[in-house]
Amino acid sequence: MIFARPEVLWTLSILPVVLAILGISYRRGRKELLRLGGEWRQHRLAGIYFVKSFFAGLLLIVTLAALIFAWSGPSWGEHSVPEHENGLDVALVFDVSWSMTATDVKPDRLAAGIEAARFILRTFPQTRFSLVAFKGRARILTPLTMDTNDLENWLNDLGPTVAPGVGSNLAAGLLEGYRSLQSPDDHHKAVILFTDGEARDGDAVSAARTLASRGVEVFAFGLGTRKGSTIRQGKGVLEDDFGFTVITKLNPDLLREIASETGGTYYYGADRDRLDDLQSRLTSLENPAVRGGVQWEPAPQYRLFLIAALLSLTGAVLLWALPWRKIL
């Protein structure tokens, strides 16, 4: 069994806490029940209350555990999906550093990029996509796939916590994006970059030249403004070590140079006009001579856990709803 979001499994640690709360609730409820029921039915009431509490509590624990497992995106076995037919592989590379939470682009920089990525996925259903996120270091979230459900799930969870490190290493993001495109197929390859261009680490231009030498074009979406914005932190804004408010600004010059080095295009913002132009550029890279087929991918099994959670919750509710007079 593999998990799309293994970090979610840490939330299983709340189950002992829930168990303790149920135990305390049982003790209090039992005392109150015995007080109201009287001595003559004490043993029978206590036994019935224990049975109902035990099994209802057990079903509740199973419900929570099943929901957590479903959330973690479990998969086992394999299922076939149609292989792409247009001969184009694309890496969606996202800057998820904290500066991408700035709101000089509404609703914020990262959310604007995610919406653009969703448009691209809908527009190119026969293209394989990978998904990469980077901060101080980069991480491949999804290898090349046509499974849009998996890609959508990761887009829903995209944020500063999905990538390791601190800062913004644009070079690492580009190189990891290229690595995610590796396959034995002879297809056109492209990287779509969503970032504000604030590269704190690495040599992004050198990384772009590496991609260019391998025939990979970079299409860079600059998200943000030259005027810049503050970065939200809790109920306030981020400050530097000297107590000054941090202002994050778009760096279009760097992004324009990256795109130029690879023969790609720089786009200021991600509105419909820019996306339409990108659609035209990507369409020109398609190779209609490539034949389609099938490929085997891990089969997502989260639905089984959702069904188990629903059945367990239903059982717990029915058990508690069973009238006492039917038992006594």
C-alpha positions as CSV (number, residue, x, y, z in Angstrom):
1,M,0.0,0.0,0.0
2,I,1.3,3.5,-0.9
3,F,-0.1,6.8,0.2
4,A,-0.3,10.0,-1.8
5,R,-0.2,12.1,1.4
6,P,1.6,10.0,4.0
7,E,2.0,13.0,6.3
8,V,-1.7,12.8,7.0
9,L,-1.2,9.5,8.9
10,W,0.2,11.4,11.8
11,T,-3.3,12.5,12.6
12,L,-3.9,8.9,13.8
13,S,-2.3,10.0,17.0
14,I,-5.5,11.7,18.0
15,L,-7.3,8.3,18.3
16,P,-5.9,7.7,21.9
17,V,-7.2,11.1,22.9
18,V,-10.6,10.3,21.5
19,L,-10.5,7.0,23.3
20,A,-9.7,8.7,26.6
21,I,-12.6,11.2,26.1
22,L,-15.0,8.3,25.4
23,G,-13.8,6.6,28.6
24,I,-14.4,9.7,30.7
25,S,-17.9,10.1,29.1
26,Y,-18.7,6.5,29.8
27,R,-17.8,6.8,33.5
28,R,-19.9,9.9,34.0
29,G,-22.9,8.5,32.0
30,R,-22.8,5.2,34.0
31,K,-22.9,7.0,37.3
32,E,-25.9,9.1,36.2
33,L,-27.7,6.1,34.8
34,L,-27.3,4.1,37.9
35,R,-28.5,7.0,40.0
36,L,-31.7,7.3,37.9
37,G,-32.3,3.6,37.4
38,G,-32.4,2.5,41.0
39,E,-30.8,-0.4,42.8
40,W,-33.2,-3.1,41.6
41,R,-32.0,-2.8,38.0
42,Q,-28.4,-1.7,38.7
43,H,-26.6,-4.7,37.3
44,R,-28.7,-5.0,34.2
45,L,-28.5,-1.3,33.4
46,A,-24.7,-1.3,33.9
47,G,-24.3,-4.3,31.6
48,I,-26.4,-2.9,28.8
49,Y,-24.9,0.6,29.1
50,F,-21.4,-0.9,28.9
51,V,-22.3,-2.9,25.7
52,K,-23.8,0.1,24.0
53,S,-21.0,2.4,25.0
54,F,-18.2,-0.1,24.0
55,F,-19.5,-1.0,20.6
56,A,-20.6,2.6,19.7
57,G,-17.2,3.9,20.8
58,L,-15.4,1.2,18.9
59,L,-17.4,2.1,15.7
60,L,-16.6,5.8,16.2
61,I,-12.9,5.0,16.5
62,V,-13.1,2.9,13.3
63,T,-14.9,5.8,11.6
64,L,-12.2,8.3,12.4
65,A,-9.4,5.9,11.4
66,A,-11.1,5.1,8.1
67,L,-11.6,8.8,7.3
68,I,-7.9,9.5,8.0
69,F,-6.8,6.6,5.8
70,A,-9.1,7.9,3.0
71,W,-7.6,11.4,3.4
72,S,-4.1,10.0,3.0
73,G,-4.8,8.8,-0.5
74,P,-4.1,5.1,-0.2
75,S,-3.6,3.0,-3.3
76,W,-2.7,-0.6,-4.1
77,G,-2.9,-2.8,-7.1
78,E,-2.9,-1.2,-10.6
79,H,-5.4,0.0,-13.1
80,S,-5.0,0.9,-16.7
81,V,-5.5,4.5,-18.0
82,P,-5.4,5.7,-21.6
83,E,-1.9,6.7,-22.6
84,H,-1.5,10.1,-24.1
85,E,-1.8,10.5,-27.9
86,N,-0.3,13.9,-28.5
87,G,3.3,13.2,-27.7
88,L,3.6,16.0,-25.1
89,D,4.8,15.7,-21.5
90,V,4.5,18.8,-19.2
91,A,5.8,19.4,-15.7
92,L,3.7,21.8,-13.6
93,V,6.3,23.4,-11.2
94,F,5.0,25.5,-8.3
95,D,6.8,27.9,-6.0
96,V,5.2,27.2,-2.6
97,S,7.4,29.5,-0.5
98,W,5.6,31.8,1.9
99,S,5.9,34.7,-0.4
100,M,3.3,33.0,-2.7
101,T,0.7,33.6,0.0
102,A,0.9,37.3,-0.7
103,T,-2.4,38.9,-1.8
104,D,-1.3,41.4,-4.4
105,V,-2.8,38.9,-6.8
106,K,-6.3,37.8,-5.8
107,P,-7.1,35.7,-3.9
108,D,-3.3,35.1,-3.5
109,R,-0.4,34.3,-5.8
110,L,-0.5,30.5,-5.2
111,A,-4.3,30.3,-5.6
112,A,-4.1,32.2,-8.9
113,G,-1.5,29.7,-10.2
114,I,-3.5,26.7,-9.1
115,E,-6.5,28.0,-11.0
116,A,-4.4,28.4,-14.1
117,A,-3.1,24.8,-13.7
118,R,-6.6,23.5,-13.5
119,F,-7.4,25.3,-16.8
120,I,-4.4,23.7,-18.4
121,L,-5.4,20.2,-17.2
122,R,-8.8,20.6,-18.7
123,T,-7.5,21.9,-22.0
124,F,-5.0,19.1,-22.6
125,P,-6.7,15.8,-21.6
126,Q,-4.4,13.8,-23.7
127,T,-1.2,15.1,-22.2
128,R,0.8,13.6,-19.4
129,F,1.5,15.9,-16.5
130,S,3.8,15.8,-13.5
131,L,3.5,18.1,-10.5
132,V,6.5,19.5,-8.6
133,A,6.6,21.9,-5.6
134,F,9.6,23.7,-4.3
135,K,10.8,26.0,-1.5
136,G,14.4,25.6,-0.2
137,R,14.3,22.2,-1.9
138,A,12.1,20.6,-4.5
139,R,9.8,17.6,-4.4
140,I,8.0,15.6,-7.0
141,L,4.4,15.3,-5.8
142,T,3.1,13.4,-8.8
143,P,5.2,11.6,-11.5
144,L,4.0,11.8,-15.2
145,T,0.4,10.7,-15.3
146,M,-2.9,11.3,-17.0
147,D,-4.8,10.7,-13.8
148,T,-6.3,14.1,-13.4
149,N,-8.0,13.0,-10.1
150,D,-4.6,12.5,-8.5
151,L,-3.3,15.8,-9.9
152,E,-6.4,17.6,-8.6
153,N,-6.0,16.2,-5.2
154,W,-2.5,17.5,-4.9
155,L,-3.5,20.9,-6.3
156,N,-6.2,21.1,-3.5
157,D,-3.5,20.4,-0.9
158,L,-0.8,22.6,-2.4
159,G,0.8,25.0,0.1
160,P,4.0,25.9,1.9
161,T,4.0,22.7,3.9
162,V,4.2,20.3,1.0
163,A,7.8,21.1,0.1
164,P,10.9,20.8,2.3
165,G,13.4,23.5,3.3
166,V,13.1,27.3,3.7
167,G,13.5,30.1,1.2
168,S,12.9,29.8,-2.5
169,N,15.3,27.7,-4.7
170,L,14.0,28.3,-8.2
171,A,16.9,26.4,-9.7
172,A,16.0,23.3,-7.7
173,G,12.4,23.5,-8.9
174,L,13.4,23.7,-12.5
175,L,15.8,20.8,-12.3
176,E,13.3,18.6,-10.4
177,G,10.7,19.5,-13.0
178,Y,13.0,18.2,-15.7
179,R,13.7,15.1,-13.7
180,S,10.0,14.4,-13.4
181,L,9.8,14.4,-17.2
182,Q,12.2,11.5,-17.6
183,S,10.8,8.6,-19.6
184,P,11.9,6.4,-22.4
185,D,9.3,7.9,-24.7
186,D,10.5,10.3,-27.4
187,H,8.0,13.1,-26.7
188,H,8.2,16.9,-26.6
189,K,8.7,18.1,-23.0
190,A,7.9,21.4,-21.4
191,V,7.9,23.0,-17.9
192,I,5.2,25.4,-16.8
193,L,6.5,27.5,-13.9
194,F,4.3,29.3,-11.4
195,T,6.3,31.7,-9.2
196,D,6.9,35.3,-8.2
197,G,10.6,35.0,-9.3
198,E,12.1,35.6,-5.8
199,A,15.0,33.2,-6.0
200,R,16.8,33.2,-2.7
201,D,19.1,30.2,-3.5
202,G,20.6,28.5,-6.5
203,D,21.4,29.7,-10.0
204,A,18.0,29.7,-11.8
205,V,19.5,30.9,-15.1
206,S,22.1,28.2,-15.2
207,A,19.4,25.6,-14.5
208,A,17.3,27.0,-17.4
209,R,20.3,26.6,-19.7
210,T,20.6,22.9,-18.6
211,L,16.9,22.4,-19.5
212,A,17.5,24.2,-22.8
213,S,20.4,21.9,-23.7
214,R,18.0,19.0,-23.3
215,G,15.3,20.6,-25.5
216,V,12.9,21.5,-22.7
217,E,11.1,24.8,-23.0
218,V,10.0,26.8,-19.9
219,F,6.8,28.8,-19.8
220,A,7.0,31.0,-16.8
221,F,4.0,32.7,-15.1
222,G,5.0,35.7,-13.0
223,L,2.5,35.9,-10.1
224,G,2.7,39.1,-8.1
225,T,3.3,42.8,-8.7
226,R,6.4,45.0,-8.9
227,K,5.0,47.1,-6.0
228,G,4.8,44.0,-3.9
229,S,2.9,43.0,-0.8
230,T,3.3,41.9,2.8
231,I,3.3,38.3,3.7
232,R,0.6,37.1,6.1
233,Q,1.8,35.4,9.3
234,G,-0.8,34.5,11.8
235,K,-2.8,37.6,12.6
236,G,0.0,39.9,11.5
237,V,2.6,40.2,8.8
238,L,6.1,38.7,8.4
239,E,9.0,40.7,9.8
240,D,12.7,40.3,9.3
241,D,15.3,39.8,12.0
242,F,15.4,43.6,12.6
243,G,11.7,44.0,13.0
244,F,11.0,45.5,9.6
245,T,8.0,44.4,7.6
246,V,9.0,42.0,4.7
247,I,7.8,43.1,1.3
248,T,7.8,40.5,-1.4
249,K,7.9,41.7,-5.1
250,L,7.6,40.1,-8.5
251,N,10.9,39.6,-10.3
252,P,9.9,39.6,-14.0
253,D,13.4,40.2,-15.3
254,L,14.6,36.8,-13.9
255,L,11.6,35.0,-15.2
256,R,11.8,36.6,-18.6
257,E,15.5,35.5,-18.9
258,I,14.6,31.9,-17.8
259,A,12.0,31.6,-20.5
260,S,14.2,33.2,-23.1
261,E,17.1,30.9,-22.4
262,T,14.9,27.9,-23.1
263,G,12.9,29.2,-26.1
264,G,9.8,29.5,-23.9
265,T,7.6,32.4,-23.0
266,Y,7.2,34.7,-20.0
267,Y,3.7,35.6,-18.9
268,Y,2.8,38.4,-16.5
269,G,-0.1,37.1,-14.6
270,A,-2.3,34.1,-15.4
271,D,-5.4,35.6,-17.0
272,R,-7.4,34.0,-19.8
273,D,-5.4,35.9,-22.6
274,R,-2.1,34.5,-21.3
275,L,-3.6,31.0,-20.9
276,D,-5.0,31.1,-24.5
277,D,-1.5,32.0,-25.8
278,L,0.0,29.2,-23.7
279,Q,-2.6,26.8,-25.2
280,S,-1.5,27.8,-28.7
281,R,2.2,27.3,-27.9
282,L,1.7,23.9,-26.3
283,T,-0.5,22.8,-29.1
284,S,2.3,23.5,-31.5
285,L,4.5,21.1,-29.6
286,E,2.1,18.2,-29.9
287,N,3.2,15.2,-32.0
288,P,0.1,13.7,-33.6
289,A,2.2,10.8,-34.9
290,V,2.4,9.3,-31.4
291,R,0.1,6.4,-31.0
292,G,-2.0,6.0,-27.9
293,G,-2.1,2.9,-25.7
294,V,-2.6,2.2,-22.0
295,Q,-0.3,2.6,-19.0
296,W,-0.6,1.0,-15.6
297,E,-0.8,3.2,-12.5
298,P,-1.5,2.6,-8.8
299,A,-5.2,2.2,-8.2
300,P,-6.6,4.7,-5.7
301,Q,-8.6,2.9,-3.0
302,Y,-9.8,5.8,-0.8
303,R,-13.4,5.0,-1.7
304,L,-13.2,1.8,0.3
305,F,-12.2,3.6,3.4
306,L,-15.0,6.2,2.9
307,I,-17.5,3.4,2.6
308,A,-16.1,1.8,5.8
309,A,-16.3,5.1,7.6
310,L,-20.0,5.6,6.5
311,L,-21.0,2.1,7.6
312,S,-19.2,2.5,11.0
313,L,-20.8,5.8,11.7
314,T,-24.2,4.5,10.7
315,G,-23.7,1.6,13.0
316,A,-22.7,3.8,15.9
317,V,-25.7,6.1,15.4
318,L,-28.2,3.2,15.2
319,L,-26.7,1.5,18.3
320,W,-27.2,4.6,20.4
321,A,-30.6,5.2,18.9
322,L,-31.9,1.8,19.8
323,P,-34.6,2.4,22.5
324,W,-33.7,1.1,25.9
325,R,-37.2,-0.3,26.3
326,K,-36.4,-2.8,23.6
327,I,-33.5,-4.1,25.7
328,L,-34.8,-4.0,29.3
